[in-house]
Amino acid sequence: MTGRQIVMQRLGRAVARSTTADLQRAAQFLEWAAQVRRGCSQQRAASRQAQYRRNVEQAEQRAWDRRFD
């Protein structure tokens, strides 16, 4: 069995013992966790783009700074 399958079995057993309020809180938590991951991914992507732009600008500047005889 994979780790995910084991966790899904545990989750199934926990759902059977849970109240509606417990399930609602769990669903809200999982939705919140997904938003956090999505935000982190977007922040990393934006950071990578900014770093790429800085690197390109620096490379262009260095190209213009070269002296030829």
N, C-alpha and C positions, 0 to 999 in steps of 0.2 A: 504494500500500500504506500502511496505517496503521502507526503506531509499534508498536502491539501485535503486528501481524502480523509485522513485521520481527523483533521480539524473540522471538516464538514460533518463527520459522524458525531464529534463532541458537540458541535453546534446544534445538530438535530436533537440530541438528547436534552440539551439545555432548553431548547425551544419547547419541547414537550412539558417541561416542568415550570415554564415561565408564565407570568401574568401578561396581560395585554400591555400594561404600563411598562413592564420590563422590555418587552419587544419593541415598543415605541422608542424608548430611550436607546436601545441597541441600534435601531435603524437610524436614528438621528446621529448617533456617534459615528456609524459607518459612513453616512453621507458627509459629515464634517471631515472625517479622515480623507475621503476621496477629494474634497475641495482643497485640503491642505496639500496633498500630493500634487494636484493639478497646479496649484499656485507655485509650488517649489519648482515644478518642471518649467513653467512659464518664466520664472525668475532666472533659472539657469540658462534657458534659451536666450533671454534678453542679455544676460551677462556675457554669454559666448559671442553674440552678435556685436556687442560693444567692444569686446576685446579684439575681435576680428577687424573691425573698423579702425581701431587704434593701431593695430599691427600693419594694416595696409597703409595708413597715413604715414606711419614711421618709415616704412619701406620706400614710399614715394619721396619722402623728404630726404632720405639717405641717397636715393638715386640722383636727386638734384644737387646734393652736396658734393658729389664726386668731382674731383678735379682731373682734367685730362690735359696732357702736354701736347 
